[in-house]
Amino acid sequence: MKARTQIARLLGDVALVDISAVVGIFNAVVRVADATGIPLEDYKVPLTADLRAALGIDSYPSVSL
């Protein structure tokens, strides 16, 4: 069963719409931040090193840590 079907059954259609909107806006905000070159906060650099390496993010042309 798809997640959206489970959410609609458990929480209702209104909750499904709200959850979808939140997921959508977070996706958009991250894309805007990436596209504009907003730097990663200093304290997050060591905390995300392994994840960034696994995803290859540090090799993106726009990265400036």
N, C-alpha and C positions, 0 to 999 in steps of 0.2 A: 504494500500500500504506500502510495506517495505521501510525503510529509505534509503537503498542503491538504490532502484529503483527511489525514489524521487531525490536523489542526482545526479544520472546519468542523469535523465531527466532535472533537473534544471542547473547543472553545467558541465555535460559531463562526459564521461568515464575516461578521464585523471584525473579529479578532484576526481572521486570516487577511483581510484587507489591511488592517493596521500593521501587522507583522510584515507583510509584503512591502508596504511603504517604508518602514524602517530599514529593511534590508536594502531596498533600492536606494535610499538616500545615503546610507553608509557607503555603498558601492560608488555612488557619484562623488561623494566628498573625497574619498580616497583617490579617485582618478583625477580630480581637480588638483588635489595636493601634489600628486606625482607629476602632473603636467606642468605645474607652475614652479616646480623645483623647491618646494618647501622642505627645508632640511630636517632630518631626524634630530630630536632633542638629544643633547649630549649624554644624558643618563641612560638613554635607550640604546646607544651604540653597543656597549658590551652585552647588554641583556638580549640583543637580537642577533648577535654575531653568528651563532650556529644556524639560525633560521635563514638569515640572509645568504650565508654560504650555501646551504642546501638548495635554496631556490635560485641561486645565481644572481641575486639582486645587485650585489656589489659591482657586477660587470656592466650594468646598464650605463649608457653614456651620460645620463643626467645625475648620477650619484655623486654627492659631495658630502662625505662624512667628516 
